[in-house]
Amino acid sequence: CGVFKSGIIFYAPLTNKPSLQISLFDIKSLRNFDDADFSPLPCYPIVAIETDWQFYYVAFASENDRSRFVEKVEEHRLPTETDVVRGVNDLWKARFWQGFQEAMEASLTGGKRKWAKIPSGSKLRHRTILNGRKMVFDIDPISSQVEAGKLAEIEELEEFVARMLNLSLNTTFQTLEKEPSSFITFLDMTSQLRGLSWDLLSLDSPRTLCILTNLYHCMFQHALLLAMNGSLHKRSAGHFMRTTCYEIGGDVFSLAELQHCVIRGNMSRPHSPKVPYLDVPKKSDSYQFYALKYVDPRINFVLNTGDTSCPESIVTLRSDELETQLQSLTTSFIKERISILGRTITLPKIFDIYRNDFGPGDSASILRYCIDFLPDAEQNEARMLMRSDPDPYIVKYQPCSENYHTLFRPHPDSTIAIPLKNHCDELEEEIDEDELLYTMTPTSTLTPKT
């Protein structure tokens, strides 16, 4: 490891090629990590190097080595007065988002990863873990009510996830451009999910349904905010749903796995799904272990697939209001998307995809389910068509939407730049020996796995 005027460079043993480079411009702080109860290397001093998008953890053979390393880095990184104005500096803002992009790209292209690849299309693809800013040993527990009992813990968890979702929904590209550092608070909250205990969650509880549905929409919005390849479209949506992931309680879940294996885990499999509707690969079937036993077909109208056939606004589910919310959202979804023209009844595509959630799967059963959510006049019209004889009525389904929302926004009823030269490019150039400020051999370098 060497500390240079331009940054910190780490080398693997017996190699001349840098394995990790951190620009001094990007370092926000250095912090000694001395919690022996949670340290992965309890016999070695660790320092946490904070950048806006990620923490790096470096272990040393002795306390003296760590102290000299921190001293050299602090001496040559940005001065305090510069740190004060970072948040309003256009250069820093540009570097802020460039750093996120580099971290995302590194998660897709760099070496061996912690999690196995996921089948998507005809290829195996890397999972992109969005909540890896901090390692699990360096996060605060979500609940402060451990001694108050399991009920108090789960209530606090529900409120935590609701706040996190509301924070993401109230974040836009404009607010990020104006004050990007506010996004870091959200990232640290998502990192706390890595330490979540699944023992808290009862799979047959409506509160668990609220927590996991809110997490699904939070992850979706998080991914849209950091979309590297622009807005979603028909060709990218499948890979997006299968590879966008959160680490939750020691396991990793993609959007598709959380939707189909967990939240809808004990409901019907999609019938002939096409984007934006999709099924999970067979390798994801093991996630059925987490499948909710609380089953309600109305959840189909709450889970957003990001296309314009779904609402742009997201409701934050709450267990004490769940029945009212499910009924209201289902009524609104069906009423706005069903049409009756002559003897032809056109239903939303979602009824075709999840047909077996609404009865035996035939058109008559689906229509009978829909009728109860229609205004009185349309109810009477639909019932008359169903009773008509000998002329049969015709049920059709709307085509899949090929357009997608850029971002979600909060539902009214819910509470709660110029391209910059890559600094790391400078580090890849031949380094003048006079620039070398300090060199040492760290015992280990730990970075959050993505």
C-alpha positions in Angstrom: 0.0 0.0 0.0 1.3 3.5 -0.9 0.0 6.9 0.0 0.7 9.4 -2.8 -0.2 13.0 -3.4 -3.0 11.8 -5.7 -4.4 9.0 -3.6 -4.0 5.7 -1.8 -3.0 2.7 -4.0 -3.2 -0.9 -2.9 -1.3 -3.8 -4.6 -1.8 -7.5 -4.4 1.3 -9.4 -3.3 4.0 -9.9 -5.9 2.2 -7.7 -8.5 2.8 -4.2 -9.9 -0.8 -3.6 -11.0 -2.9 -1.7 -8.5 -5.8 -3.7 -7.2 -7.6 -0.7 -5.5 -7.1 3.0 -5.9 -8.7 5.7 -3.7 -8.3 9.4 -4.6 -7.5 11.7 -1.7 -10.1 14.0 -3.2 -12.8 11.4 -2.5 -12.0 10.7 1.1 -14.5 12.2 3.5 -13.1 10.8 6.8 -10.9 8.2 8.4 -12.1 6.4 11.5 -10.5 3.8 13.7 -12.7 0.8 14.1 -12.0 -0.7 17.6 -15.1 -2.7 18.4 -13.6 -6.1 19.2 -17.1 -7.7 19.6 -17.9 -7.1 15.9 -14.6 -6.9 14.2 -13.9 -9.6 11.6 -10.2 -9.5 12.5 -10.3 -8.9 16.3 -6.5 -9.1 16.7 -5.7 -6.4 14.1 -6.4 -2.6 14.2 -8.8 -1.5 11.5 -9.3 1.9 9.9 -12.5 2.8 8.0 -12.0 5.0 5.0 -15.2 6.8 4.0 -16.0 8.0 0.6 -19.5 9.3 -0.5 -20.5 6.0 -2.1 -18.6 3.4 -0.1 -16.6 2.5 3.0 -13.2 0.7 2.7 -11.8 -1.2 5.7 -8.0 -1.7 6.1 -6.5 -3.9 8.7 -2.9 -3.4 10.1 -0.4 -5.6 11.8 0.0 -3.1 14.7 -1.5 0.0 16.2 1.7 1.9 15.3 1.2 1.1 11.6 -2.4 2.2 11.7 -1.5 5.5 13.4 1.2 6.3 10.8 -1.1 5.5 7.9 -3.9 7.8 9.3 -1.4 10.6 10.0 -0.1 10.6 6.5 -3.5 10.5 4.8 -4.9 13.2 7.0 -1.9 15.4 6.4 -2.3 15.3 2.6 -6.0 14.9 1.9 -8.4 17.9 1.4 -8.1 20.6 4.1 -10.9 21.3 6.4 -12.0 24.5 4.8 -12.3 22.7 1.5 -14.5 20.0 3.1 -16.9 22.7 4.3 -17.6 23.9 0.8 -17.7 20.4 -0.8 -21.5 20.3 -0.9 -21.8 23.4 -3.0 -18.9 22.8 -5.2 -19.8 21.8 -8.8 -16.6 19.7 -9.1 -17.4 17.7 -6.1 -21.0 17.1 -7.2 -19.8 15.8 -10.5 -17.3 13.5 -8.8 -20.0 12.4 -6.3 -22.1 10.8 -9.1 -19.1 9.7 -11.1 -18.0 7.7 -8.0 -21.4 6.0 -7.7 -21.1 5.0 -11.4 -17.6 3.6 -10.9 -18.8 1.6 -7.9 -21.7 0.1 -9.9 -19.5 -0.7 -12.8 -16.9 -2.3 -10.5 -19.6 -4.5 -9.1 -20.4 -5.9 -12.5 -16.9 -6.2 -13.9 -14.5 -6.8 -11.0 -13.2 -10.2 -10.1 -15.0 -12.8 -7.9 -18.1 -11.6 -6.0 -19.7 -12.8 -2.8 -22.9 -13.8 -4.5 -23.5 -16.3 -7.4 -24.5 -15.0 -10.8 -28.2 -15.0 -11.7 -29.6 -16.4 -15.0 -31.1 -13.6 -17.1 -32.0 -14.2 -20.7 -29.4 -16.6 -22.1 -26.6 -15.5 -19.9 -25.4 -15.5 -16.3 -25.2 -12.0 -15.0 -23.7 -10.4 -11.8 -26.1 -9.2 -9.2 -25.8 -5.5 -8.4 -26.1 -5.1 -4.6 -27.3 -1.5 -4.0 -27.1 -1.4 -0.2 -23.4 -2.2 0.3 -22.0 1.2 1.4 -21.1 -0.3 4.8 -20.1 -3.7 5.9 -22.4 -5.5 8.2 -20.0 -5.4 11.2 -20.0 -1.5 10.9 -23.7 -0.9 10.8 -26.0 0.2 13.6 -28.9 -2.2 14.5 -32.2 -1.1 13.2 -34.0 -1.7 16.5 -33.2 0.0 19.8 -36.1 -1.9 21.5 -34.4 -5.3 21.9 -35.1 -5.4 25.6 -38.7 -4.3 25.1 -39.6 -7.6 23.3 -40.2 -8.9 19.8 -43.4 -6.9 19.2 -41.7 -3.6 19.9 -38.8 -4.6 17.6 -41.1 -5.5 14.7 -43.1 -2.2 15.1 -39.8 -0.2 15.0 -38.7 -2.2 11.9 -42.0 -1.4 10.1 -41.6 2.3 10.9 -37.9 2.3 9.8 -38.7 0.7 6.4 -41.7 3.2 6.0 -39.3 6.1 6.6 -36.8 4.7 4.3 -39.3 4.3 1.5 -40.7 7.8 2.0 -37.2 9.2 1.9 -36.5 7.5 -1.4 -39.9 8.6 -2.9 -39.2 12.2 -2.0 -35.8 12.1 -3.7 -35.8 13.3 -7.3 -33.0 14.0 -9.8 -33.5 17.7 -9.0 -33.0 17.3 -5.3 -30.0 15.1 -5.9 -28.4 17.7 -8.1 -29.1 20.4 -5.5 -27.9 18.5 -2.5 -26.4 15.1 -3.3 -25.0 14.5 0.1 -28.6 14.0 1.5 -28.6 10.8 -0.4 -25.9 9.3 1.8 -28.4 9.2 4.8 -30.6 7.0 2.7 -27.7 4.8 1.6 -26.7 4.2 5.2 -30.3 3.3 6.1 -30.3 0.7 3.4 -27.0 -0.7 4.6 -28.7 -1.5 8.0 -30.9 -4.0 6.2 -27.9 -6.3 6.0 -28.0 -6.9 9.7 -31.8 -7.5 9.8 -32.8 -10.7 11.6 -35.4 -12.8 9.7 -36.5 -14.3 13.0 -38.4 -11.0 13.6 -40.6 -11.5 10.6 -43.7 -13.8 10.9 -44.5 -15.0 7.4 -48.2 -15.1 8.0 -48.4 -11.5 9.4 -49.9 -8.6 7.5 -47.2 -6.4 9.1 -44.5 -8.5 7.3 -46.4 -8.0 4.0 -46.2 -4.2 4.6 -42.5 -4.3 5.5 -41.5 -6.4 2.4 -43.7 -4.6 0.0 -42.3 -1.3 1.1 -38.8 -2.7 0.8 -39.5 -3.8 -2.7 -40.6 -0.3 -3.8 -37.7 1.3 -1.9 -35.2 -1.0 -3.8 -37.0 -0.2 -7.1 -36.8 3.6 -6.6 -33.2 3.3 -5.4 -32.3 1.5 -8.7 -34.1 4.1 -10.8 -32.2 6.9 -9.1 -28.9 5.2 -9.9 -29.8 3.9 -13.3 -26.5 3.7 -15.2 -28.1 2.9 -18.6 -30.8 5.5 -18.6 -34.5 5.0 -18.2 -36.0 1.5 -18.3 -37.2 0.2 -21.6 -38.6 -3.1 -22.9 -35.2 -4.7 -23.6 -33.6 -3.8 -20.2 -36.5 -4.3 -17.8 -36.0 -8.1 -17.5 -32.3 -7.8 -16.6 -33.1 -4.9 -14.3 -35.6 -6.9 -12.3 -33.4 -10.0 -12.0 -30.1 -8.3 -11.1 -31.1 -5.3 -9.0 -30.6 -6.6 -5.4 -30.6 -5.7 -1.7 -28.8 -7.8 0.9 -31.3 -8.4 3.7 -30.5 -10.4 6.8 -27.5 -12.3 5.3 -29.2 -13.3 2.1 -29.6 -11.4 -1.2 -32.8 -10.7 -3.0 -33.5 -9.3 -6.5 -36.6 -7.3 -7.3 -38.0 -10.4 -9.1 -37.2 -12.8 -6.3 -38.7 -10.5 -3.6 -41.8 -10.0 -5.7 -42.4 -13.6 -6.9 -40.7 -15.9 -4.4 -41.4 -13.9 -1.2 -44.3 -11.5 -1.4 -46.2 -13.6 -4.0 -44.4 -16.8 -3.0 -47.6 -18.7 -2.2 -49.7 -17.3 -5.0 -50.0 -18.5 -8.6 -47.0 -18.5 -11.0 -47.3 -15.9 -13.9 -49.2 -17.3 -16.9 -47.1 -16.8 -20.1 -45.3 -13.8 -18.7 -43.8 -11.2 -21.0 -42.0 -8.0 -20.0 -42.8 -6.1 -17.8 -44.2 -9.3 -16.2 -41.7 -12.1 -15.7 -41.0 -15.2 -13.7 -37.9 -16.0 -11.8 -35.3 -18.6 -13.0 -35.4 -22.0 -11.5 -32.3 -21.3 -9.5 -34.3 -18.8 -7.5 -36.8 -21.4 -6.3 -34.9 -21.8 -3.1 -36.2 -18.4 -2.1 -39.6 -20.0 -1.5 -38.2 -20.6 2.0 -39.1 -17.0 2.7 -42.6 -17.1 1.0 -45.3 -15.2 2.8 -48.2 -17.3 4.1 -50.3 -14.1 4.1 -52.0 -14.4 0.7 -54.3 -11.7 -0.8 -54.9 -11.3 -4.5 -55.2 -7.5 -4.0 -51.4 -7.3 -3.5 -51.1 -7.7 -7.3 -52.5 -4.2 -7.7 -50.0 -2.8 -5.2 -46.7 -4.3 -6.5 -45.5 -1.9 -9.1 -43.6 -3.2 -12.2 -42.4 0.2 -13.3 -44.3 0.4 -16.6 -47.0 2.9 -17.3 -49.8 0.5 -16.9 -49.1 0.8 -13.1 -49.5 4.1 -11.2 -46.6 6.4 -10.9 -47.3 7.0 -7.2 -46.4 4.6 -4.5 -48.4 4.1 -1.3 -46.4 3.3 1.9 -48.3 0.4 3.4 -49.0 0.4 7.1 -50.3 -2.6 9.0 -52.9 -0.7 11.0 -54.4 0.7 7.7 -53.7 -2.3 5.4 -57.3 -3.5 4.7 -58.4 0.1 3.8 -55.3 0.6 1.7 -55.6 -2.7 -0.2 -59.3 -2.1 -0.9 -58.8 1.5 -2.0 -55.8 0.7 -4.3 -57.5 -2.3 -5.9 -60.7 -0.3 -6.5 -58.8 2.6 -8.1 -56.7 0.3 -10.2 -59.6 -1.7 -11.7 -62.0 1.3 -12.0 -59.5 3.3 -14.1 -58.4 0.4 -16.3 -61.5 -1.6 -17.2 -63.6 -0.7 -20.3 -66.9 -2.0 -21.5 -67.7 -1.3 -25.2 -70.7 -3.1 -26.6 -70.4 -6.7 -25.7 -66.6 -6.5 -25.3 -65.1 -6.1 -21.8 -61.4 -5.2 -21.8 -59.4 -5.9 -18.6 -55.9 -5.0 -17.5 -53.2 -7.4 -18.5 -52.4 -8.2 -14.9 -55.6 -10.3 -14.8 -54.4 -12.5 -17.6 -50.9 -12.9 -16.1 -52.1 -13.8 -12.6 -55.4 -15.4 -13.6 -55.3 -18.2 -11.1 -55.1 -15.7 -8.2 -58.7 -14.8 -9.0 -60.4 -18.2 -9.1 -60.0 -21.2 -11.5 -58.5 -18.9 -14.1 -61.3 -18.6 -16.6 -62.7 -15.3 -17.9 -66.0 -15.6 -16.0 -64.2 -16.0 -12.7 -61.9 -13.1 -13.4 -64.8 -10.9 -14.4 -66.8 -11.8 -11.3 -63.9 -10.7 -9.2 -63.6 -7.4 -11.0 -67.3 -6.5 -10.8 -67.3 -5.9 -7.0 -64.8 -3.1 -7.5 -66.7 -1.2 -10.2 -69.1 1.7 -9.7 -72.8 0.6 -9.6 -73.6 1.5 -13.2 -70.7 -0.5 -14.6 -71.5 -3.4 -12.2 -75.0 -3.6 -13.5 -73.8 -3.4 -17.2 -71.2 -6.1 -16.7 -73.7 -8.4 -14.9 -76.3 -8.0 -17.7 -73.7 -9.0 -20.2 -72.7 -12.1 -18.2 -76.4 -13.1 -18.0 -77.1 -12.5 -21.6 -78.1 -15.4 -23.8 -77.6 -16.5 -26.5 -75.1 -13.8 -27.6 -71.9 -14.3 -25.5 -69.8 -11.5 -24.1 -66.2 -11.2 -25.1 -63.3 -10.6 -22.6 -60.1 -9.2 -23.9 -56.9 -8.1 -22.1 -54.9 -4.9 -22.7 -51.5 -5.4 -24.3 -48.4 -5.0 -22.2 -47.1 -1.5 -21.9 -43.7 -0.8 -23.5 -43.2 2.5 -21.7 -41.8 3.0 -18.2 -41.8 5.5 -15.4 -38.5 7.4 -14.9 -39.1 7.6 -11.1 -41.8 6.9 -8.7 -43.4 9.6 -6.5 -45.2 9.4 -3.1 -48.9 8.8 -3.2 -50.9 11.8 -1.8 -52.3 9.5 0.9 -48.8 8.4 2.1 -47.3 10.1 5.1 -44.5 10.3 6.2 -23.4 18.4 -14.9 -20.1 18.8 -16.9 -18.1 15.6 -17.5 -15.2 15.3 -15.1 -11.9 13.6 -15.8 -11.7 10.4 -13.8 -9.4 11.0 -10.9 -8.5 7.3 -10.9 -7.2 7.7 -14.4 -4.4 9.9 -13.0 -3.4 7.1 -10.6 -3.0 4.7 -13.5 -0.3 6.8 -15.0 3.4 6.2 -14.1 4.0 7.6 -10.7 7.0 9.8 -9.9 8.9 8.4 -6.9 9.0 11.9 -5.5 5.2 11.8 -5.1 5.4 8.8 -2.8 4.6 10.0 0.7 4.2 6.8 2.6 4.3 3.1 2.0 3.3 0.1 4.1 1.9 -3.4 3.9 -1.7 -3.6 5.3 -2.7 -7.0 6.8 -6.0 -6.9 4.9 -8.2 -4.7 2.9 -11.9 -5.1 3.1 -14.5 -3.6 0.8 -18.2 -4.1 0.9 -19.2 -6.8 -1.6 -21.5 -5.7 -4.4 
